Every structure is written in C-alpha cells, then in structure tokens.
C-alpha cells in the first residue's frame, strides 16, 4: 500500500473546512469541486462529519483514504453534536494561513477560485476577507446568478455589522485564530460564519468583493433555511459584540445598529399582529433611548398601519 505523506502545517496556505450531516447526495460533488482547484500552493480539506444517519460518513471516509495527504476527517463517533459545536471544532483544526468555507451541500465551479483569492490577499495586506459572486440553485434545478455590485462598496466592519452580505461558500479569510481564538460567546448561536468574519476584521481589516462567479449555493435546504429566528439571533450576536472588549472601538456604530434593528423588529411585530411583543420591546427601548418622541411616533405609526391593513 502506498504511504500517504501528510502536509506539514507550515506548508498549508489554505484550509477549506466542510461541515456535513446527512448530505449523502451532495457531499461527493462538494469534495470533488474542491479537489479540482488549480493552485500553485498547498491546501487541505478539513471535514467535520457529524454522525450522519445516511452514507455521508462512508463517502467522506473513502475520499480520506484516497486523498489522505489533503484531507483531515473529523467524526462524531457516538452522536450528533450539532452545527455550532461541529463548526467550532472544525475551524480549530484548520492549519492554513487562510480559511475557506464550503458547506456539504454547496460546491465550487471556478477551478481558480482559491488562486484568485489568495493572490489578492497576498498582495493587499490591508484586506482580511475576500468573497465573490455566485449562483443560486433552486430545488427544481433552476440556476440564478447573484451578482451584487453594491458589495464593491461594502468593505468594512461598519457595513458587515448591519448585515452578513458574505456567502460562506464564496469566502476566503485570514486565519486569525492562530493568535486569537474565537470569542466564547460564539457557541451560543446556531451559526458561526458571520461572527467569524466580524472577529477577523475587528482590528481594521477590509473586505474585498470579486465579481467572478465561483460557487453554487443550494437554496431552501439545510439548517439556515429551517432557522426561523435568525433576525433575533443576529440581534443577540450584536449585543455580545457590544459588550466584548475586543470590539470597544466599534461601540458607537454597534449601539446605533442594534437600536435601528430593534426598531425594525418592533415594526415587524406590529405587522405580524404580535402586539404584546411589540409593546414589550417598545417599553424596553423607551428606557434606554433618548429620542423618546421619535420612537413613540414610530411605534404608533406602525401600530396604526397594522390596524389599517
């Protein structure tokens, strides 16, 4: 049997981490799309396989046997540990200078994706994240190109704190966890990519957008599709950031963002006839907001609009 030589940590430029659970029908395409990358540097796949009940693990093990020099397979031997626990243990095992993400139901279509992104970050030290355009794949098989030119102007923390406009399947970012582990509060939430991006650029790193289509994101499947409370989860993440000393210099913009998002939530509650939740949030905002008159007008306006509809 041929001996497989593992890459040394200092040889790895990019670690691609894949989270997978019960994705038997997709995972081979995902892994193959990564192995087909054409680069002038070494990369590794770190696969977090979370005790699937179908053949996902079997497929991953076969790839690991055939590409043991590139693949590090992490398994959950006894039970499913859940998305965020799998995320945290897998990202900790990434040895590369840079990290890329490709979930087990997505895949890459540009064989030069990694090379383009690494070339950019190597030549632009002020940037910490680079992402690209992509295609959406609907359950019925239809593709839709998503090319958002506005992303060319969204290049810093003050933009990203308002909305996660980075699709993880397109992202490449600096592996800052070598010297600073992700904050402890990340494991409280059902997803880790957005907090990771914010953590990566907290010291001023910028975000770059490439208008090349490099990947395919499957819509309306998976955990993110099933998550109904993402808006309130995002608010909780922002509040953790507000109270985290590492983000101290962004305190003003984070506070402003939280208030605006809570006002949006208040209006959403009224629109959905959740008047009790809306009133409770209104009282909470009154206690801490100086502009009580404008807040009251907003609340009454959304309440009136809800009744008229």
C-alpha positions in Angstrom: 0.0 0.0 0.0 1.3 3.4 -1.0 2.4 5.6 2.0 0.5 8.8 2.2 2.5 11.8 3.3 0.6 14.4 5.3 1.3 18.1 4.7 3.2 19.9 7.4 1.3 22.8 8.9 3.8 25.4 7.6 3.2 24.1 4.1 -0.5 24.7 4.1 -1.7 28.0 2.6 -5.4 27.4 2.7 -7.6 25.2 4.8 -11.1 24.6 3.4 -13.5 23.4 6.0 -16.6 21.5 5.2 -19.4 20.8 7.7 -21.7 17.9 6.7 -24.6 16.0 8.1 -26.9 13.7 6.2 -25.8 15.1 2.8 -25.1 11.8 1.0 -26.5 13.1 -2.3 -24.3 16.2 -2.3 -21.1 15.6 -0.4 -19.1 13.9 -3.2 -19.7 16.8 -5.6 -18.7 19.3 -2.9 -15.4 17.5 -2.2 -14.6 16.9 -5.8 -15.2 20.6 -6.6 -12.5 21.5 -4.1 -10.0 18.9 -5.1 -10.3 20.2 -8.7 -8.9 23.6 -7.6 -5.8 24.6 -9.6 -3.3 26.3 -7.3 0.4 27.0 -7.0 0.2 26.3 -3.3 -0.8 23.5 -1.0 -4.3 23.3 0.6 -6.1 21.0 2.9 -9.7 19.9 3.4 -10.9 19.7 7.0 -14.2 17.8 7.1 -16.5 17.9 10.1 -18.8 14.9 9.7 -21.4 15.0 12.4 -22.5 11.4 12.8 -24.8 11.2 9.8 -27.5 8.6 9.7 -27.1 8.1 5.9 -23.9 7.3 3.9 -22.3 10.7 4.2 -19.6 9.4 6.5 -18.9 6.4 4.3 -18.4 8.8 1.3 -16.1 11.1 3.4 -14.0 8.1 4.6 -13.5 6.9 1.0 -12.2 10.4 0.0 -10.0 10.5 3.1 -8.4 7.1 2.1 -7.8 8.2 -1.4 -6.6 11.8 -0.6 -5.1 11.4 2.8 -2.4 13.9 2.0 -5.0 16.6 1.6 -8.0 15.6 3.8 -8.3 15.7 7.6 -11.6 14.0 8.5 -13.2 14.7 11.9 -16.0 12.5 13.0 -18.6 12.3 15.8 -18.4 8.6 16.8 -21.4 8.3 19.1 -23.9 11.1 18.4 -24.6 14.2 16.5 -23.0 17.2 18.3 -24.9 19.9 16.4 -24.0 22.6 13.9 -22.2 25.1 16.0 -20.2 22.6 18.0 -19.1 21.0 14.7 -18.3 24.4 13.4 -16.0 25.3 16.3 -14.1 22.0 16.5 -13.6 22.0 12.7 -12.3 25.6 12.4 -9.9 24.9 15.2 -8.4 22.1 13.1 -7.7 24.4 10.2 -3.9 24.8 9.8 -3.7 27.1 6.8 -2.7 30.8 6.6 -6.2 31.3 5.1 -9.5 29.6 5.6 -12.3 29.0 3.1 -15.7 27.5 3.7 -17.8 25.2 1.6 -20.8 23.6 3.3 -21.5 20.0 2.4 -24.5 20.8 0.1 -22.7 23.6 -1.9 -19.9 23.4 -4.4 -17.4 25.5 -6.4 -17.5 25.9 -10.2 -14.4 28.1 -10.8 -11.2 26.0 -10.6 -9.2 29.2 -10.0 -11.3 30.4 -7.1 -8.7 29.9 -4.4 -5.8 31.1 -6.5 -7.6 34.4 -7.3 -8.5 35.0 -3.7 -5.1 34.1 -2.3 -3.3 36.2 -4.9 -5.4 39.2 -3.8 -4.8 38.8 -0.1 -1.1 38.1 -0.5 -0.8 41.4 -2.4 -3.1 43.5 -0.3 -2.2 43.3 3.4 -4.9 45.8 4.4 -7.6 43.3 3.4 -8.6 40.3 5.6 -11.6 38.8 3.7 -12.3 38.3 0.0 -15.6 36.9 -1.4 -17.2 36.6 -4.8 -20.4 36.4 -6.9 -22.2 33.1 -7.1 -25.2 31.2 -8.4 -28.2 30.0 -6.5 -29.5 26.5 -7.2 -33.2 26.1 -6.5 -34.7 22.7 -5.6 -36.3 22.5 -9.0 -32.9 22.7 -10.7 -33.0 26.3 -11.8 -29.9 28.5 -11.5 -29.9 32.2 -10.7 -26.9 34.4 -10.9 -26.3 36.6 -7.9 -24.0 39.4 -8.7 -24.4 42.4 -6.4 -22.3 45.3 -7.5 -23.2 47.1 -4.2 -20.8 44.8 -2.5 -17.9 46.7 -4.1 -18.7 49.5 -1.6 -19.3 47.2 1.4 -15.8 46.8 2.6 -15.5 47.3 6.3 -16.8 46.4 9.8 -19.4 49.2 9.8 -21.1 47.6 6.8 -20.8 44.0 7.9 -22.3 44.7 11.4 -25.6 45.7 9.7 -25.9 42.6 7.5 -24.0 39.5 6.6 -23.6 40.0 2.8 -20.9 37.4 2.5 -22.0 34.0 1.3 -19.8 31.5 3.1 -19.3 29.3 0.0 -17.5 32.2 -1.6 -15.4 33.4 1.3 -11.7 33.3 2.0 -10.3 35.0 5.1 -7.2 35.2 7.2 -6.8 32.6 9.9 -6.6 34.9 12.8 -7.3 32.1 15.3 -3.6 31.2 15.3 -3.1 34.0 17.8 -6.7 34.8 18.9 -9.3 32.1 19.3 -12.9 32.9 18.5 -14.8 34.5 21.4 -16.5 32.2 23.9 -20.0 33.5 23.1 -20.0 32.2 19.6 -21.0 28.8 20.7 -24.4 30.2 21.9 -25.7 30.6 18.4 -26.8 28.3 15.6 -24.3 29.6 13.0 -20.7 30.8 13.3 -19.7 32.3 9.9 -20.9 35.9 10.4 -19.3 36.2 13.9 -16.1 34.8 12.5 -16.0 37.4 9.7 -16.6 40.2 12.3 -13.9 38.8 14.5 -11.5 38.6 11.6 -11.8 42.3 10.7 -12.2 43.7 14.2 -8.7 45.2 14.1 -9.4 47.1 10.9 -9.1 44.5 8.1 -11.1 45.3 5.0 -13.4 43.2 2.8 -12.9 42.8 -1.0 -15.5 41.6 -3.5 -14.6 39.9 -6.7 -17.4 39.9 -9.4 -16.4 36.5 -10.7 -18.9 33.7 -10.2 -17.0 31.0 -8.4 -19.6 28.8 -6.5 -23.1 27.4 -6.3 -25.3 27.8 -3.2 -28.3 25.5 -2.8 -31.3 27.5 -1.7 -34.1 26.4 0.5 -32.4 23.4 2.1 -30.2 22.9 5.2 -30.1 24.4 8.6 -30.0 28.0 7.6 -33.3 27.6 5.6 -35.0 26.0 8.6 -33.9 28.7 11.0 -36.8 31.0 11.6 -35.4 33.2 14.3 -32.3 34.4 12.5 -33.2 38.1 13.0 -33.4 37.9 16.8 -30.3 35.7 16.8 -28.4 38.4 14.8 -29.5 40.9 17.4 -28.2 38.8 20.2 -24.8 38.5 18.4 -24.6 42.2 18.0 -25.3 42.6 21.8 -22.4 40.2 22.6 -20.2 42.3 20.3 -21.3 45.5 22.1 -20.2 44.0 25.4 -17.0 42.4 24.1 -13.9 44.5 24.9 -12.2 43.4 21.7 -14.8 45.4 19.8 -14.6 48.5 22.0 -13.7 50.9 19.2 -16.9 50.0 17.4 -19.2 50.6 20.4 -20.9 53.6 18.9 -21.7 52.0 15.5 -22.8 48.7 17.1 -25.2 50.6 19.5 -26.7 52.5 16.6 -27.1 49.4 14.6 -28.8 47.5 17.5 -31.3 50.3 18.0 -32.2 50.5 14.3 -32.6 46.7 14.1 -34.8 46.7 17.2 -37.0 49.4 15.7 -37.3 47.2 12.6 -38.2 44.3 14.8 -40.8 46.4 16.6 -42.5 47.3 13.3 -42.3 43.6 12.2 -44.1 42.6 15.4 -46.9 45.0 14.7 -47.2 44.0 11.1 -47.5 40.3 12.2 -50.1 41.3 14.8 -47.8 40.3 17.7 -48.9 43.4 19.7 -47.7 42.1 23.0 -44.2 41.5 21.8 -44.2 44.9 20.1 -45.3 46.8 23.2 -42.8 45.0 25.4 -40.0 45.9 23.1 -41.3 49.5 22.8 -41.1 49.9 26.6 -37.6 48.4 26.7 -36.4 50.9 24.0 -38.0 53.8 25.8 -36.0 53.1 28.9 -32.7 53.5 27.1 -33.4 55.7 24.1 -33.0 59.5 24.4 -35.2 60.3 21.4 -38.4 59.1 23.1 -40.7 61.3 21.0 -39.5 60.0 17.6 -39.6 56.4 18.9 -43.1 56.8 20.1 -44.2 58.2 16.7 -42.6 55.2 15.0 -44.4 52.8 17.3 -47.8 54.5 16.9 -47.3 54.8 13.1 -46.6 51.0 12.8 -49.4 50.2 15.1 -51.9 52.3 13.1 -50.6 50.8 9.8 -51.1 47.3 11.2 -54.7 48.0 12.1 -55.4 49.6 8.7 -54.1 46.6 6.9 
